[in-house]
Amino acid sequence: MQYKCVPGPGALAIKKYEQMKDAVAAYGDIISREAVGGWELHSIVPIQITKKAGFLGKLIVGLSDDNFELNMLVFKKD
């Protein structure tokens, strides 16, 4: 069995409820694009990401680390 991971959005951002269909379709586009050559979607796993603020940014500007979440789409094939 082989696996590959593809990053996906952590959250679907919409301004109006009517945009939800398009936001969900974006996930479908990622899945369709990656599910070629025998790859099959296995799971979607949330992953925590931390972007470290640089030393000078922390010291001079008072920046802090930026934490966010994305969804890792896991595909498998034989």
N, C-alpha and C positions, 0 to 999 in steps of 0.2 A: 504494500500500500504506500502511495506517495501523498504528501500533503503540501499545500501552499497556502500562505496567508496574504490577504489583500486588505489594506486599511479602508474603512468606510467611515462615514460621518458618525459622530457620537450622538448627535441629536438632529432631528429634522427641524430646521428653522423656517417658520412661516410667519407672515404678517396677518394673513386672513385665513380663516378656517377652510375656505374654498381652495387654498393652495396645497392642502394636505395630499390630495391625489397626485399632484406633480412631484411633491417631495418624496412620497413613497415610490413613485415610478423611478426616481433617481436610483434607489436601491436595486430595483429590478434591472435597470440598465447596467449597473456594476456586475450583478450576478450573471446576466446574459453575456456580457463581454468576457467574463472570466471563465464561464462554463463551456469553453470550447476545447476540443482535443481530448474529450473524455473526462474532464473535470466536473465534479458534482459538489454542490454546496453541502457541506457537512454540518456547520454550525456558525453562529454569530456570537462572538465572545467580547464582552466589554473589557477594555484595557485602559488602565490609568497611565497618563503621561505627565511628566514634569519637565518643563523647559526651565533650566536653571538660569537665573539672572546672572549676568557677568559681575565680576568683582567691582569694577568701576561703577557700574550701574547701581549696585547695592550701596556702595560707599558714597557716591556723589549725589545720585538722584533718589535714592531710597527705594529702588525697585526690589520686588520680591519674586520668588519663583512663581511660575505660572502653571497651574494644574488644570488639566482637562481630561476628558474621556473620549475615546473613539471606539468604534466597534470593529473588531478584526473578523473578517469573513474568512472562514476556514473551508478550503476545498480539498477534496480527496479524489484519487483515482487509483485503479489497480495497476 
